Amino acid sequence: MRTASRGPPFVRGGRWRIIGGGGGRCGWRGGEGLPAARVAASTSGIIPGVTEPTREAPSTAEPAPDPLRSVYTTNLAGIFHQLGISLVVSTYQAGKVILVRQDGGALNTHFRTFDKPMGIAADRRRLALGSARAVWMLRNMPAVARKLDPPGKHDACFLPRQVHVTGDIDVHEMAYDAGDDLWIVNTRFSCLCTLDVDHSFTPRWRPPFVTAYAPEDRCHLNGLAMVDGRPRYVTALGTTDTPGGWRANKARGGILMDVASCEILLRGLSMPHSPRWYHDKLYFLESGEGSLARYDSAARTWVTLAQLPGFTRGLDFWGPLAFIGLSKVRESAVFSGIPLVERLEERTCGVWVVDLRTGQTVGFLRFEEGVQEIFAVQVLPGIRFPEILELHDPKLANAYVLPDAALSEVPPEQREPASDSPVAPSPGALTGAPDPFVAAYDRGIALRDRDNFEGAVAAFHEAVGIRGDNADAWNDLANACAALNRLDEAIAHYERAIALRPGFAVAHMNLGMVLMRTGDLPRGLAEFEWRWRTPGFLPFQCPQPQWAGEDIAGKSLLVHTEQGAGDAIQFVRFLPQLAARARRLVLVAPEPLLRLFASADGHDVLRATGEIPMSEFDVFTPLMSAPRHLGITIDTIPAPIPYLAPPAIHPLRLDALRPGPGRADRRPKVGLVWAGSPTQGNDRNRSTHIEALAPILDVPGVDFFSLQVGPRAADVQRLAAPLQVHGLGAALRDWADTAAAIAQLDLVVGVDTGVIHLAGALGKPVWVMLCHSPDWRWGVDGRSDTPWYPTMRLFWQPRPKDWAAVAEQVAAALGEWGGDGVGPS
C-alpha cells in the first residue's frame, strides 16, 4: 500500500521519518544520531555480538513484596527524548501500570497500583484502563502537572474521572472510535462491546462461530485493530464455541479475522494478539512464537518481521519503530506446548523496540524482578514525563475542574486552564499564585486545538503581552496567524521567536515553510534545513559527509527521498540537475516508488531504502535539500512535464470497467481521490469524505474512477444510486500501477495527496481541492495555478472546513467541458 504522509503545515514538534539500515549499511538516526545500543547478545541470541545492558532504571513505586527492578539499553533514553514520547505499560500479574519516562540521560519507570490492569486506550487527552471488574477513565490535566514536584518536571497528569463497573469480563484490548465510543474486547463473553450508564456493557459484535453471549471464554477473543476510527480486525486463539474450547489447540489454533466481513483472514497462528493497522499495513503479534508479523493480503499469509525472546503481547508504533511487550509466560497449562516455550528455556519480560524497516532490535527495557508479564504497551506522543494520580491520592482533594458555564462565577484569581478546555480553572490547592501568562498561553493552545484560530491569536497576543521573552508563545502565535493565512504577521512572529532563541529549530522550520509559501524559495529553503534539528526529522547517519553545494564533479552522490511519497514525486524532477554535478548518482527510495522512479531521468543506480552499501557513494543529500544547493527560485523551478512515465506495458484497462462500447467510449474519464494517509499531521483538514464529492459526481456525461487506496477505497460502497465511482481496488499495488491508471484518464480531481503530484508529474490535467490553509507548496490564497505543475489547477476553500463550496466550484468547472467528451485545457 502507498502512503503520502507529510508533517503538519506548522508544528510545535514533528514526526519521525526514518529509512533503516544496519549491518554495514547506512541508516537514518535521530537528532545528533539515534543513540546506538550498547547491548546485543543476551542469552536468547536475538542481538548477537554485544554485551549486557549497563544501566539500571530508577523506579518510583509504592512498597511492594517484590522489588521492581529493570535494566535498559543505554540508547533508550535518547530514543525517547528524540521522539518526544513516553510509554504507558500494564502488567496484570504485578497489578501495576508503569509509566516509562526519559529523565535527563536516564530512563525512569514509575509504578501505579491498579487491580489487574490490562487493556489501555490513551492519547494526549485521556487514558482508559481496563481492570479486574471495571474500566477506569482518566483525563490529562496539564495545569495539575505543572504544580507537581519537582516544579516544571511533569508535562501531563492523568486524573481519574469515571469508573465503570463491568464485572469480571476479562477486558483485553480497548480503543476509541471516531465518535469517541470506547470499544472493548470482552474476552469472557467472546464479543466486542461498548459502555453505557445503564448496563455493565453493551455487546456490539461477536464472531459468527460463537452462538451465545456467555461468560465462558469460548474462543479467547483478545485483540482489536481500528481502521479509520472503526473496529476492523480482531485476533482470537480459536474458532471454538465451547467453554475454554480454544485451549485444545493453543499452538496453532489462532486466527486473524475481518470484523466488517466476518471473514477469517488467517488460520494456524500461535496465540495471536495485538493486531494493529499502521501506515496502511496490518501488523500483529504471534505471541506463541514470540514474534512480530505483518499480514500479506495478496498472498493471504503472514510475514514474520522479528523474533523476540519472550511471549509478545502489547504493541504500539511511533515513526518506524515498534514498541513490543514481552512476557516470561507462566509455567502452566495455558502456555504449555507453544513453540516459544519449546524454543527458549528462559523467556524475558520487558519492552523491546524494533525497527520496522529492518526487523532489528534497536533497544529494550528488561524487568529483572517484580514484573513477569506485560499486557499492554501504548505510546504517549508529545508527552515526555507524565504522572497518574490514583483515586486516593491526597492531591485530588482540591483538583477542581469546572465546565465552561461556571467560569464567569469563579473569582478571576483562581482561574487557570487545567485541560484541553480553555475555560477550566486549575485546582485551588495546587495553583499557588495565579500566573496570567500560563492562563493565556494554555487558553491559546486549547483554542488552537479546537481550530478557533482567531481566538487563539487573541490569547497568544495576550500571553506575549505579559511575557514578551517567551519564544514558544511567539512561535505558537505565528502558527495561528499562518493558519489564518496572515502570512506577513506569521513571518514577523517567527522572527521574533528566533531572535529570542536563535537555535529554536522548530521556529526556523516553520518560518521556512511560510517563506516558501510566499514564494521566497532561497530564504525559505535555507530555513527549512533546520528540520533536521527538530524531533520529528531524523537525518541520514553514515560516515560520508552531507553535500553542501560544493564541487562534486568526480564524486558519487547518494540522494535519498524523505517525508511522503508526494514530496518524493514532486522533488525527483531535480535529479537531472544533480546528476550534472556528480560523476554518478544513486537514488534511494521506498519500495512502493521504485518501479515508478525507474522512469525518472538522472539516476545511475536505484535502490530501496535499507539497501545502501556504504561503498557506493562519496557524499549524500536529502532530496528536498536539492533545490537549495541548486539555487532554485520561484522563477526557475524546472517543470519538464512529463518527468515520470507509467509502465510501457500494463494489464490495467479502465475502459473494460465501463458499461458497454459506443457512447460510453467518448465519455471523459475522471479519477478521484478524497483522502490521504490518516497519519499525516494535517489530514483532518486536507482530507474529506466521499459524500462531499456528490456535486461533482452529479455532473452528467462523465465516468468516475477511484484512485483511492487503503481502507478509504471502500468508501465508494456508501454511495447511493445514481452516483457511481468505479473502484480500482487491488489493481493499485504501488505507484507505478497508479501511474498506469492515471495515464488512461482525461482528468484527475483530488485533495492534496501523492496522487495529485503524480498526475502533475505525468503531465495529466489535475484539479486540486485545497483546504483553507494548505501546505506551503501551493502558495497564497486564491492562486489558481502553480509553477510546480503546468497542468494543475487549484480550488481553495473560502473558509475552513467548507468542502461544499470547493466541490461546487469543481462541479461547475467540470460541467463546462464534461458532457462533450473534451478534456479540460
Order of alpha helices (4+ residues) and beta strands (2+ residues): beta-beta-beta-beta-alpha-beta-beta-beta-beta-beta-beta-alpha-beta-beta-beta-beta-beta-beta-beta-beta-beta-beta-beta-beta-beta-beta-beta-alpha-beta-beta-beta-beta-alpha-alpha-alpha-alpha-alpha-alpha-alpha-beta-beta-alpha-alpha-beta-alpha-beta-beta-alpha-beta-alpha-alpha-beta-beta-alpha-beta-alpha-beta-beta-alpha
